[in-house]
Amino acid sequence: IDGTPRNPIMFTRIPHVRLLVASLSAASFGVVACGNSSTGDGGSEVTTGPSATDSSSPSSALSTSEPSSTGVASQPTVTTTVGSTVSPQGAGGASVVPTGTGGGPASGGTGGGGGTVVGAGGAPVTPEPVKRELLSQTGLYSDTPAGVLAEGVMPYAPQFQLWTDGAEKHRWVYIPPGEQINTAKIDEWKFPVGTKLWKEFVRDGVRVETRLLEKLPPERADEGFEGWLVLAYIWNEEQTDAVAAPDGMSDAKGTTHDVPNQEACGKCHDMRAEKPIGFSAVQLAHDGEGATLTTLAEAGLLSVPIDADLTVPGDETQRALLGYFHANCGHCHRAKAPTNSRVSSLHLWLESDHLSSFEESEPYQSLVNHATESGQGSVFGTRVVGGDPDNSELMRRVSLRSTSPEIIEMGADTGEEVPMPPLGTEVVDEVAVQMVRDWILSLPPPEPQDPVEPATP
């Protein structure tokens, strides 16, 4: 990201555009290809049970008597050419010629190009873009007010949760029909174009926002964050739909929950080549509700079967500790993340080939009795001192919180104390802090080091 403010989904005029009529159902984009949809809620209705969630309360049962959200009434202009509603006879005599490649004439097929809009005299005509102002236009629901999921949308829940100040979260994923997730590299999945993931946030009983990640086709990759559209939608007072909020909102809907802007979303998701974080092999290696490694494999959605044992090692407390590091810290602090140019030896992401034992895991190896590196306001010289949490840098960092923009921008050069995680939370996770403290207390103290002989003058 070059730091320039931008709206990655503002694409209204693209010369010589080709319609992308991929092999997605109309519900996946909430529009009818080459047709019209007044509500944007396309697709077949699917009767579903409660979504996979961080708690047992289904989102559809939420109270709708929530305070109105200031600044949400006016709808931003959010447009995209995907699923464009072009009539058979366009302006100036334009017509749609269904010359899809790689599939049927009008379907575009897997990887197909869809149809070309041709005007009078054979000149290409830019199609009318489809607005993406509302959550109902993204393909999550076939009936948004009723909370009925669109066909092909699956709930899921990672086994280790990201702390967001106690917010309840619900998640869903959509993989286009006929496509698969490339799982050749267990820890680095590659998703097909058209993949969508949604995450809903409920704070203090108020459904506040739903976020969208959508993989764009290669020719539109520069319109998002490295090929992915990222956008948050804030729910209206009636709880019938949510409105795009590319600029985010602080203390949304009368809560203390902050909806991030698009650039802030990228600060975490840009740590990975493919932007989803919680939808991964380790996170889905469980037998709970929703989409899991097992159910995805049974549905034929994984290109390569995952036979590796992805059981997180250790006892219940040790597994919870490694899971906390993985979900809250690992997307930045890992071997392949850009942040590691600053903290090169801190690896808190659980890799599939380092799960033989708790002590052999990368988080343990890079934390226990390991010296800190310079920068980012470190106070103590060791990340974790066995038996001594009060002199361990990790203990200090997870106990900090700040809303200072300088700190949130990772102000290492300013000498500011940077809390961990630095984004998405203003409330200390007291349960996690106590877990970290108890773990450090249980560790043996470091072995005494031999004194270093002074250098000879």
BALOKE-966005 format. One line per field, with one value per residue (C-alpha): residue number from 1; x negated, y negated, z. Coordinates in steps of 0.05 Angstrom, whole numbers. Each point is the difference from the previous one (the first is absolute). Layout:
<atoms>
setor = c(NUM|...)
east = c(X|...)
north = c(Y|...)
up = c(Z|...)
</atoms>
This chain:
<atoms>
setor = c(1|2|3|4|5|6|7|8|9|10|11|12|13|14|15|16|17|18|19|20|21|22|23|24|25|26|27|28|29|30|31|32|33|34|35|36|37|38|39|40|41|42|43|44|45|46|47|48|49|50|51|52|53|54|55|56|57|58|59|60|61|62|63|64|65|66|67|68|69|70|71|72|73|74|75|76|77|78|79|80|81|82|83|84|85|86|87|88|89|90|91|92|93|94|95|96|97|98|99|100|101|102|103|104|105|106|107|108|109|110|111|112|113|114|115|116|117|118|119|120|121|122|123|124|125|126|127|128|129|130|131|132|133|134|135|136|137|138|139|140|141|142|143|144|145|146|147|148|149|150|151|152|153|154|155|156|157|158|159|160|161|162|163|164|165|166|167|168|169|170|171|172|173|174|175|176|177|178|179|180|181|182|183|184|185|186|187|188|189|190|191|192|193|194|195|196|197|198|199|200|201|202|203|204|205|206|207|208|209|210|211|212|213|214|215|216|217|218|219|220|221|222|223|224|225|226|227|228|229|230|231|232|233|234|235|236|237|238|239|240|241|242|243|244|245|246|247|248|249|250|251|252|253|254|255|256|257|258|259|260|261|262|263|264|265|266|267|268|269|270|271|272|273|274|275|276|277|278|279|280|281|282|283|284|285|286|287|288|289|290|291|292|293|294|295|296|297|298|299|300|301|302|303|304|305|306|307|308|309|310|311|312|313|314|315|316|317|318|319|320|321|322|323|324|325|326|327|328|329|330|331|332|333|334|335|336|337|338|339|340|341|342|343|344|345|346|347|348|349|350|351|352|353|354|355|356|357|358|359|360|361|362|363|364|365|366|367|368|369|370|371|372|373|374|375|376|377|378|379|380|381|382|383|384|385|386|387|388|389|390|391|392|393|394|395|396|397|398|399|400|401|402|403|404|405|406|407|408|409|410|411|412|413|414|415|416|417|418|419|420|421|422|423|424|425|426|427|428|429|430|431|432|433|434|435|436|437|438|439|440|441|442|443|444|445|446|447|448|449|450|451|452|453|454|455|456|457)
east = c(0|-30|38|42|73|42|64|-19|70|14|-3|48|-33|-45|-12|11|30|21|57|-21|58|-36|30|27|73|37|4|-75|2|72|17|28|-53|23|65|23|11|34|-22|-65|22|-9|-4|41|24|-35|28|-58|-11|-41|-65|-67|-15|-43|61|66|43|20|-4|70|27|-32|42|15|13|-70|-20|-9|-69|-21|-26|30|63|-36|-24|-69|-9|-31|-1|-30|6|6|68|18|75|-5|63|-2|7|-45|-5|-11|18|-50|11|-30|-36|-6|-69|-24|-65|-12|74|70|20|30|-31|-72|-18|-56|-50|42|4|75|30|-25|42|2|30|21|-54|-33|-32|-6|46|-13|57|41|-34|36|2|-29|28|37|-17|61|-38|-59|33|-1|76|57|45|-40|53|17|-73|9|-67|-9|-12|-72|-16|-29|-9|-67|-38|-75|-19|-42|34|-27|13|44|19|51|39|41|-18|33|-37|19|-37|19|-41|25|32|-49|-60|-49|-46|-72|-26|-66|-35|35|-16|8|68|16|73|37|26|69|-15|36|-6|44|-8|55|-13|50|-19|39|60|-1|-15|-48|-35|-15|-67|-12|-63|8|-53|0|-18|-72|19|30|-51|-26|70|-5|-54|-46|59|50|59|5|60|42|75|36|70|58|46|54|-50|25|-65|-70|-32|-71|-47|-66|-22|18|33|-20|47|49|74|-6|-53|-75|-13|-40|13|-67|-11|-26|-73|4|27|-61|-48|17|23|-59|-46|21|-5|71|40|43|-31|49|19|-60|-22|-19|61|48|-31|57|65|45|57|-3|-53|-61|-57|42|63|-40|-35|65|30|-59|-23|-73|-47|-46|24|-32|-25|-49|15|18|16|-28|-47|1|50|64|-35|-59|45|41|-65|-26|69|1|-68|21|66|-20|-74|-21|27|-53|-53|-17|-57|33|32|-28|1|-56|-48|4|9|-34|-5|70|43|68|38|11|-32|23|-70|-15|55|-37|-1|15|-74|-18|53|-24|35|-36|-67|3|26|-29|-66|-7|-30|44|-20|-10|57|74|-10|-27|-14|-26|-56|34|67|17|-42|17|33|0|59|-13|-66|26|14|57|37|-7|23|63|20|-4|55|1|42|-58|-6|-76|-1|50|-43|-55|-40|-65|-43|37|-18|74|22|36|54|12|44|-6|66|72|3|5|14|-52|17|-5|10|-57|-45|11|-13|-66|-21|15|-38|-62|2|1|-64|-68|-46|-54|-66|-53|-46|-75|-30|-27|-74|-16|-33|-75|-20)
north = c(0|-67|-37|-39|-3|36|37|65|16|-65|24|-35|-9|54|-5|63|35|72|24|51|49|54|65|-31|3|-66|3|-6|-73|-15|-19|33|1|-39|-15|-42|8|-53|26|34|63|51|75|57|-1|50|20|-1|12|-46|-23|23|-52|-19|10|37|-60|-1|-69|4|0|-67|-56|-54|-54|-29|-73|-30|-7|-71|-10|64|-28|-29|56|-6|13|68|32|58|29|72|27|-62|-8|-13|7|38|-66|-54|-74|-21|68|37|74|55|53|62|23|31|39|63|13|-5|-58|-41|30|-16|67|10|-53|-23|-71|-9|-45|-62|-63|-24|-66|-30|11|55|-47|26|-33|-5|36|-33|18|36|-38|35|-47|52|66|29|-10|43|69|18|6|17|-35|-51|-23|72|22|56|19|1|66|24|-44|42|-20|14|-14|2|42|-57|-68|-70|-44|-60|-28|54|-9|60|19|41|21|26|21|9|39|-6|62|46|-33|25|-29|14|37|25|-41|16|-67|-44|13|-33|-17|-2|-65|-16|28|-41|0|-40|-14|-30|-37|-5|-44|-4|33|-48|25|-54|20|54|1|28|29|17|24|-40|25|-14|-57|-37|18|-71|-24|34|15|46|32|1|-45|-18|-38|-7|-10|-33|26|-48|-15|48|57|12|-15|-28|-59|-2|-40|-7|-54|40|-28|-9|23|26|9|-27|51|-6|43|-34|20|-3|-37|38|-20|24|67|7|-8|70|35|-26|43|59|10|26|-45|48|13|42|46|46|72|-6|-42|48|64|14|38|-58|-34|-28|9|40|36|63|-32|-40|64|38|-55|3|-71|17|12|44|42|-22|63|-34|3|-72|12|-58|32|-4|4|-41|-63|7|9|-62|-39|19|-13|-70|-17|28|-37|-66|-8|50|-34|-55|37|57|18|-24|-64|-69|-20|49|-47|-34|61|52|56|-5|55|9|30|76|34|69|29|-26|33|60|-26|-62|-13|9|-49|-65|-44|36|0|-74|-24|38|-30|-35|-69|-57|-40|-74|-48|-5|-23|64|-9|69|37|68|19|53|11|67|-8|-76|-31|-70|-3|31|-46|43|-8|-75|-5|42|-42|-66|-35|-67|-40|-46|-5|-4|65|34|-19|43|-60|37|-59|-46|42|10|64|42|45|69|8|-73|-1|20|-2|-52|47|46|74|15|75|4|-44|46|61|-30|-17|69|32|-43|16|74|-4|16|-60|-8|33|-48|-24|4|-70|-32|-15|-73|-13|-8|-73)
up = c(0|-19|54|-50|23|-51|-8|-33|-24|-37|-72|-46|-67|-28|-76|-41|59|-5|42|51|-2|40|22|63|17|-4|75|7|-21|18|-72|-61|-55|-61|36|57|75|40|68|-16|38|-55|6|27|71|44|67|48|73|45|-32|26|52|58|45|-2|-18|-74|-32|-27|71|17|26|-51|50|-7|1|-68|-27|-16|-70|-28|-30|-60|-45|-32|-73|-5|-69|-38|-70|25|-15|-39|-15|-75|-40|-66|-37|30|-9|-72|-27|43|7|42|-41|44|-23|65|-1|39|11|-29|-44|56|62|-13|32|48|-18|-58|-24|-4|-54|-34|-4|-73|-20|-67|-51|41|50|72|50|74|36|55|66|56|65|61|53|41|32|-35|-66|20|-3|73|8|-46|50|39|50|17|2|-51|-29|-75|-35|8|60|57|73|33|64|13|60|29|5|-12|60|-18|68|13|-64|-25|-71|-55|-63|-69|-63|-73|-51|-73|-29|-35|33|53|51|-20|62|-30|54|65|33|-61|-32|-66|-12|-67|-28|28|69|54|75|48|74|42|66|57|57|65|-34|-59|-70|-23|-64|-51|-37|-69|-33|-73|-49|-64|-70|-23|-47|59|53|7|18|68|50|-39|-35|57|12|74|27|63|1|59|16|-4|59|-26|-8|-70|-37|10|-36|-26|44|-37|49|62|62|73|55|-51|16|71|20|12|-61|-55|-72|-37|-65|-60|12|72|-24|-44|58|24|-63|-42|43|-43|-75|2|46|41|68|41|-58|-1|10|73|17|-34|28|48|2|20|-38|-70|-53|24|-34|0|-30|-51|-23|-4|-43|-48|16|16|-59|41|59|65|35|48|74|17|73|41|52|75|55|1|26|-47|-59|20|7|-69|-29|31|-30|-68|-5|32|-18|-53|-63|11|40|-47|-46|-65|25|-18|73|13|-33|68|45|-42|52|31|-30|33|-59|5|-59|-17|2|70|40|28|71|40|14|-74|-25|-30|52|57|-35|-18|68|59|24|-67|-3|-26|-61|-1|-17|15|71|32|74|19|-34|-2|-31|51|62|30|68|-4|-36|29|-39|-64|-59|-25|66|-5|-72|7|60|-39|-39|-36|-48|-19|-76|7|38|-45|-59|32|24|13|-19|48|61|15|35|-52|30|-29|-38|-23|-39|9|76|55|58|31|-6|74|-10|-49|43|59|-44|-23|71|27|-57|11|75|-17|-41|32|7|-53|12|25|-54|5|10|-62|3|-15|-66|0|-11)
</atoms>
